[in-house]
Amino acid sequence: MGTNEDLHAGLHEVPEDRAVMLVRDAMDRTTSDLPPLPDLVGAARTQGRRRRARARFAIGGAVLTVAALGVAGAVALPADESGPQGSGQVNVAAPPPSPSSSPSSSPSSSGPLPPVHLEPSPGGDSMADLPPAQRAKQENFQNQAVPVLQSLLPATIGTVQRTDLSVNMYQGSKDGKTFTIIFSVRPAGPDTSGKGPDCVTTKGQVCKSATLPGGIEAMSATSPINNGNVTETRLHFRYGKSTVSLVINPHDESNTSAPVTNDQLLDVAKAPAFLDLVKAADANPVQKEQKAVPLG
């Protein structure tokens, strides 16, 4: 019977080419158990090739290390992977998958909503009929007014959008109902009175007044319309050379009154952002001058 010394001596006598062939055979038999590369493209295919190359390199390095140490049978890795791990067994762990990027939960800001299209009355005109420069000026003012109205008006108004019919016409939408919003800053003609608005005594009308910054007197009124079935709410005051009005109309189809109170409109009028809009339109008008209508 041969001794351990004879076994070590026999291993050292294996020719160098033979040792290389044994190592290569061990590498091929081990990596043959790895799943074949799927038919991937791009980075996925490259990742699969690199994974297999890393496996072959690790296995080959382990086999060469064992052979150099003179361990018997190191050139033949165990075929039964279910048994205990020997010094020649190599586990190659696949790299963890890269976390997939999830879309942002908050929508990106894409600018103001498109205008609501409204057809003009027969014989009337719309913003589409204006010269390009004038139309652009009015649209720019509307786009500045929409976020201010949206932030200051109560949530019952819904989503505020501008319309393409007139620079002073907007629309609030909520739960399938639409409320026409009139926001007007019109130059006052020479024949119009500089006195602040009065509350006209009518049946069912409720008025409330307040003093705005700068000592400006404003008045808000809630009045029944459409045979008294619904109400609209109006705000009026004078600013500089202009008359200012903010009117919330009801939704006629559902007989829903304007969902805003006198106090809420007066709070809008006191807000610095709203007064900044009024100031800009007073200094650089986007509407034609108001004409006095003669009585009688």
Secondary structure as a PSIPRED ss2 file (coil, helix, strand):
# PSIPRED VFORMAT (PSIPRED V4.0)

   1 M C   1.000  0.000  0.000
   2 G C   1.000  0.000  0.000
   3 T C   1.000  0.000  0.000
   4 N H   0.000  1.000  0.000
   5 E H   0.000  1.000  0.000
   6 D H   0.000  1.000  0.000
   7 L H   0.000  1.000  0.000
   8 H H   0.000  1.000  0.000
   9 A H   0.000  1.000  0.000
  10 G H   0.000  1.000  0.000
  11 L H   0.000  1.000  0.000
  12 H H   0.000  1.000  0.000
  13 E C   1.000  0.000  0.000
  14 V C   1.000  0.000  0.000
  15 P C   1.000  0.000  0.000
  16 E H   0.000  1.000  0.000
  17 D H   0.000  1.000  0.000
  18 R H   0.000  1.000  0.000
  19 A H   0.000  1.000  0.000
  20 V H   0.000  1.000  0.000
  21 M H   0.000  1.000  0.000
  22 L H   0.000  1.000  0.000
  23 V H   0.000  1.000  0.000
  24 R H   0.000  1.000  0.000
  25 D H   0.000  1.000  0.000
  26 A H   0.000  1.000  0.000
  27 M H   0.000  1.000  0.000
  28 D H   0.000  1.000  0.000
  29 R H   0.000  1.000  0.000
  30 T H   0.000  1.000  0.000
  31 T H   0.000  1.000  0.000
  32 S C   1.000  0.000  0.000
  33 D C   1.000  0.000  0.000
  34 L C   1.000  0.000  0.000
  35 P C   1.000  0.000  0.000
  36 P C   1.000  0.000  0.000
  37 L C   1.000  0.000  0.000
  38 P C   1.000  0.000  0.000
  39 D C   1.000  0.000  0.000
  40 L C   1.000  0.000  0.000
  41 V C   1.000  0.000  0.000
  42 G H   0.000  1.000  0.000
  43 A H   0.000  1.000  0.000
  44 A H   0.000  1.000  0.000
  45 R H   0.000  1.000  0.000
  46 T H   0.000  1.000  0.000
  47 Q H   0.000  1.000  0.000
  48 G H   0.000  1.000  0.000
  49 R H   0.000  1.000  0.000
  50 R H   0.000  1.000  0.000
  51 R H   0.000  1.000  0.000
  52 R H   0.000  1.000  0.000
  53 A H   0.000  1.000  0.000
  54 R H   0.000  1.000  0.000
  55 A H   0.000  1.000  0.000
  56 R H   0.000  1.000  0.000
  57 F H   0.000  1.000  0.000
  58 A H   0.000  1.000  0.000
  59 I H   0.000  1.000  0.000
  60 G H   0.000  1.000  0.000
  61 G H   0.000  1.000  0.000
  62 A H   0.000  1.000  0.000
  63 V H   0.000  1.000  0.000
  64 L H   0.000  1.000  0.000
  65 T H   0.000  1.000  0.000
  66 V H   0.000  1.000  0.000
  67 A H   0.000  1.000  0.000
  68 A H   0.000  1.000  0.000
  69 L C   1.000  0.000  0.000
  70 G C   1.000  0.000  0.000
  71 V C   1.000  0.000  0.000
  72 A C   1.000  0.000  0.000
  73 G C   1.000  0.000  0.000
  74 A C   1.000  0.000  0.000
  75 V C   1.000  0.000  0.000
  76 A C   1.000  0.000  0.000
  77 L C   1.000  0.000  0.000
  78 P C   1.000  0.000  0.000
  79 A C   1.000  0.000  0.000
  80 D C   1.000  0.000  0.000
  81 E C   1.000  0.000  0.000
  82 S C   1.000  0.000  0.000
  83 G C   1.000  0.000  0.000
  84 P C   1.000  0.000  0.000
  85 Q C   1.000  0.000  0.000
  86 G C   1.000  0.000  0.000
  87 S C   1.000  0.000  0.000
  88 G C   1.000  0.000  0.000
  89 Q C   1.000  0.000  0.000
  90 V C   1.000  0.000  0.000
  91 N C   1.000  0.000  0.000
  92 V C   1.000  0.000  0.000
  93 A C   1.000  0.000  0.000
  94 A C   1.000  0.000  0.000
  95 P C   1.000  0.000  0.000
  96 P C   1.000  0.000  0.000
  97 P C   1.000  0.000  0.000
  98 S C   1.000  0.000  0.000
  99 P C   1.000  0.000  0.000
 100 S C   1.000  0.000  0.000
 101 S C   1.000  0.000  0.000
 102 S C   1.000  0.000  0.000
 103 P C   1.000  0.000  0.000
 104 S C   1.000  0.000  0.000
 105 S C   1.000  0.000  0.000
 106 S C   1.000  0.000  0.000
 107 P C   1.000  0.000  0.000
 108 S C   1.000  0.000  0.000
 109 S C   1.000  0.000  0.000
 110 S C   1.000  0.000  0.000
 111 G C   1.000  0.000  0.000
 112 P C   1.000  0.000  0.000
 113 L C   1.000  0.000  0.000
 114 P C   1.000  0.000  0.000
 115 P C   1.000  0.000  0.000
 116 V E   0.000  0.000  1.000
 117 H C   1.000  0.000  0.000
 118 L C   1.000  0.000  0.000
 119 E C   1.000  0.000  0.000
 120 P C   1.000  0.000  0.000
 121 S C   1.000  0.000  0.000
 122 P C   1.000  0.000  0.000
 123 G C   1.000  0.000  0.000
 124 G C   1.000  0.000  0.000
 125 D C   1.000  0.000  0.000
 126 S C   1.000  0.000  0.000
 127 M H   0.000  1.000  0.000
 128 A H   0.000  1.000  0.000
 129 D H   0.000  1.000  0.000
 130 L C   1.000  0.000  0.000
 131 P C   1.000  0.000  0.000
 132 P H   0.000  1.000  0.000
 133 A H   0.000  1.000  0.000
 134 Q H   0.000  1.000  0.000
 135 R H   0.000  1.000  0.000
 136 A H   0.000  1.000  0.000
 137 K H   0.000  1.000  0.000
 138 Q H   0.000  1.000  0.000
 139 E H   0.000  1.000  0.000
 140 N H   0.000  1.000  0.000
 141 F H   0.000  1.000  0.000
 142 Q H   0.000  1.000  0.000
 143 N H   0.000  1.000  0.000
 144 Q H   0.000  1.000  0.000
 145 A H   0.000  1.000  0.000
 146 V H   0.000  1.000  0.000
 147 P H   0.000  1.000  0.000
 148 V H   0.000  1.000  0.000
 149 L H   0.000  1.000  0.000
 150 Q H   0.000  1.000  0.000
 151 S H   0.000  1.000  0.000
 152 L H   0.000  1.000  0.000
 153 L C   1.000  0.000  0.000
 154 P C   1.000  0.000  0.000
 155 A H   0.000  1.000  0.000
 156 T H   0.000  1.000  0.000
 157 I H   0.000  1.000  0.000
 158 G C   1.000  0.000  0.000
 159 T E   0.000  0.000  1.000
 160 V E   0.000  0.000  1.000
 161 Q E   0.000  0.000  1.000
 162 R E   0.000  0.000  1.000
 163 T E   0.000  0.000  1.000
 164 D C   1.000  0.000  0.000
 165 L C   1.000  0.000  0.000
 166 S C   1.000  0.000  0.000
 167 V C   1.000  0.000  0.000
 168 N C   1.000  0.000  0.000
 169 M E   0.000  0.000  1.000
 170 Y E   0.000  0.000  1.000
 171 Q E   0.000  0.000  1.000
 172 G E   0.000  0.000  1.000
 173 S E   0.000  0.000  1.000
 174 K E   0.000  0.000  1.000
 175 D C   1.000  0.000  0.000
 176 G C   1.000  0.000  0.000
 177 K E   0.000  0.000  1.000
 178 T E   0.000  0.000  1.000
 179 F E   0.000  0.000  1.000
 180 T E   0.000  0.000  1.000
 181 I E   0.000  0.000  1.000
 182 I E   0.000  0.000  1.000
 183 F E   0.000  0.000  1.000
 184 S E   0.000  0.000  1.000
 185 V E   0.000  0.000  1.000
 186 R E   0.000  0.000  1.000
 187 P E   0.000  0.000  1.000
 188 A C   1.000  0.000  0.000
 189 G C   1.000  0.000  0.000
 190 P C   1.000  0.000  0.000
 191 D C   1.000  0.000  0.000
 192 T C   1.000  0.000  0.000
 193 S C   1.000  0.000  0.000
 194 G C   1.000  0.000  0.000
 195 K C   1.000  0.000  0.000
 196 G C   1.000  0.000  0.000
 197 P C   1.000  0.000  0.000
 198 D C   1.000  0.000  0.000
 199 C C   1.000  0.000  0.000
 200 V C   1.000  0.000  0.000
 201 T C   1.000  0.000  0.000
 202 T C   1.000  0.000  0.000
 203 K C   1.000  0.000  0.000
 204 G C   1.000  0.000  0.000
 205 Q C   1.000  0.000  0.000
 206 V E   0.000  0.000  1.000
 207 C E   0.000  0.000  1.000
 208 K E   0.000  0.000  1.000
 209 S E   0.000  0.000  1.000
 210 A E   0.000  0.000  1.000
 211 T E   0.000  0.000  1.000
 212 L E   0.000  0.000  1.000
 213 P C   1.000  0.000  0.000
 214 G C   1.000  0.000  0.000
 215 G C   1.000  0.000  0.000
 216 I E   0.000  0.000  1.000
 217 E E   0.000  0.000  1.000
 218 A E   0.000  0.000  1.000
 219 M E   0.000  0.000  1.000
 220 S E   0.000  0.000  1.000
 221 A E   0.000  0.000  1.000
 222 T E   0.000  0.000  1.000
 223 S E   0.000  0.000  1.000
 224 P E   0.000  0.000  1.000
 225 I E   0.000  0.000  1.000
 226 N C   1.000  0.000  0.000
 227 N C   1.000  0.000  0.000
 228 G C   1.000  0.000  0.000
 229 N C   1.000  0.000  0.000
 230 V E   0.000  0.000  1.000
 231 T E   0.000  0.000  1.000
 232 E E   0.000  0.000  1.000
 233 T E   0.000  0.000  1.000
 234 R E   0.000  0.000  1.000
 235 L E   0.000  0.000  1.000
 236 H E   0.000  0.000  1.000
 237 F E   0.000  0.000  1.000
 238 R E   0.000  0.000  1.000
 239 Y E   0.000  0.000  1.000
 240 G C   1.000  0.000  0.000
 241 K C   1.000  0.000  0.000
 242 S E   0.000  0.000  1.000
 243 T E   0.000  0.000  1.000
 244 V E   0.000  0.000  1.000
 245 S E   0.000  0.000  1.000
 246 L E   0.000  0.000  1.000
 247 V E   0.000  0.000  1.000
 248 I E   0.000  0.000  1.000
 249 N C   1.000  0.000  0.000
 250 P C   1.000  0.000  0.000
 251 H E   0.000  0.000  1.000
 252 D H   0.000  1.000  0.000
 253 E H   0.000  1.000  0.000
 254 S H   0.000  1.000  0.000
 255 N C   1.000  0.000  0.000
 256 T E   0.000  0.000  1.000
 257 S C   1.000  0.000  0.000
 258 A C   1.000  0.000  0.000
 259 P C   1.000  0.000  0.000
 260 V C   1.000  0.000  0.000
 261 T C   1.000  0.000  0.000
 262 N H   0.000  1.000  0.000
 263 D H   0.000  1.000  0.000
 264 Q H   0.000  1.000  0.000
 265 L H   0.000  1.000  0.000
 266 L H   0.000  1.000  0.000
 267 D H   0.000  1.000  0.000
 268 V H   0.000  1.000  0.000
 269 A H   0.000  1.000  0.000
 270 K H   0.000  1.000  0.000
 271 A C   1.000  0.000  0.000
 272 P H   0.000  1.000  0.000
 273 A H   0.000  1.000  0.000
 274 F H   0.000  1.000  0.000
 275 L H   0.000  1.000  0.000
 276 D H   0.000  1.000  0.000
 277 L H   0.000  1.000  0.000
 278 V H   0.000  1.000  0.000
 279 K H   0.000  1.000  0.000
 280 A H   0.000  1.000  0.000
 281 A H   0.000  1.000  0.000
 282 D H   0.000  1.000  0.000
 283 A H   0.000  1.000  0.000
 284 N C   1.000  0.000  0.000
 285 P C   1.000  0.000  0.000
 286 V C   1.000  0.000  0.000
 287 Q C   1.000  0.000  0.000
 288 K C   1.000  0.000  0.000
 289 E C   1.000  0.000  0.000
 290 Q C   1.000  0.000  0.000
 291 K C   1.000  0.000  0.000
 292 A C   1.000  0.000  0.000
 293 V C   1.000  0.000  0.000
 294 P C   1.000  0.000  0.000
 295 L C   1.000  0.000  0.000
 296 G C   1.000  0.000  0.000
